[in-house]
């Protein structure tokens, strides 16, 4: 089984488990059949324009917005199947092989176990408690069943969230069990390095497709520039573009991965932007209320300010150097 550990930024990563072979209809259990039926119904509602007041499309639009707000870490853990007794025995006996694939230039190997441990353990308690509360709240949605035509949407939402928390919980438990048995095996991927580099070098997916694949030297240089932009690890820097999700999914023939990457990139971008805006607001507030028009930065000793200014200048110089070394658009085409 292959697990993909995909850094979205220098501080946050998405885990994605390659889907096992699809079960035949005769092999599917009750839960599988209910899940498939729910997915088919949701897709049908998205296309149904004949419902009164167009309520089906309205519901699916609002629902999709709510689903996109679910943390991408939860979505990633949901891709890991539940740990069955059969699979657990195979892991203990060494018959089950697992590997974690990641871009080695953009994620140091020594960080891989730490990130996996965090994903496996950090939110297990939260998933369990929220699953229980979702189940407890279900009976209180009974009055909504009296509304004509429209189904009891709050009830079905709670059912979905309980199921989602359960899936994330079982996925995290599966991952924790693997780590206890020194699995999965780290496997840095040069293919991922190339796709990540292309995403940072080129402005669009179309240009990336037409341009030559980045060389190892270019990939190493881009990775070095990204590392320098973190300012010694204090800044969170994006390493994956939203449009690049499709290229990664195509590279490994995993079409479902594209949606997970796009969702993760959007959430991390919004998080970094919100953090930057908060810092700017605090600086503006500090400047407005500062005595004598001076801020904390203005009164810092030169010995503190100078290294920061030099580091910022060096980062800009390195970025400009890489930009000059990149082939022009005419050369790419």
Secondary structure, 3 states (H helix, E strand, C coil): CEEEEEECECCCEEEEECCCCCCCHHHCCHHHHHHHHHHHHHHHHHHCCCCHHHHHHHHHHHHHHHHHCCCHHHHHHHCCCCCCHHHHHHHHCCCCCCEEEECCCCCCHHHHHHHHHHHHHCCHHHHHHHHHHHHHHHHHHHHHHHCCCCCCHHHHHHHHHHHHHHHHHHHHHHHHHHHHCCCCEEEECHHHHHHHHHHHHCCCHHHHHHCCCCCHHHHHHHHHHHHHHCCCCCCCCECCCCCHHHHHHHHCCCCHHHHHHHHHHHHHHHHHHHHHHHHHHHHHHHHHHCHHHCCCCCCCCHHHHHHHHHHHHHHHHHHHHHHHHCCCHHHHC
